[in-house]
Amino acid sequence: QVQLVESGGGLVQPGGSLRLSCAASGSIRAIRDMGWYRQGPGKERELVATSTGSTRYADSVKGRFTISRDNAKNTVYLQMSSLKPEDTAVYYCTALIQTSPIYSNRYWGQGTQVTVSS
């Protein structure tokens, strides 16, 4: 069993900052990638940032968001700055985790709400 537990969401004013955290636990042999997606009201889920050794960002967050990992803690972070109302969404952590010599699966966290509003 593998779990991803997110924390750090909340309400913030435009221009503010938040840091999301996501810790993976359970039967983990290796983590191949970790990342963040989000789903805003009435929108489809979209990629925010991923970390596979290199990092990749959605154009809408480049220069404002930073993804980082602490491999010793199986944790991924998303530092969000200069937040805009359009960043309001449920943010989901995801990870591709190897749990046996031949088996890997993608796991998702439960989601954490980020609301940007004055």
Secondary structure as UniProt FT lines:
FT   STRAND          2..7
FT   STRAND          10..12
FT   TURN            14..15
FT   STRAND          18..26
FT   STRAND          30..39
FT   TURN            41..42
FT   STRAND          46..51
FT   STRAND          55..57
FT   TURN            59..64
FT   STRAND          65..70
FT   HELIX           71..73
FT   STRAND          75..80
FT   HELIX           85..87
FT   STRAND          89..98
FT   STRAND          104..108
FT   STRAND          112..116
//
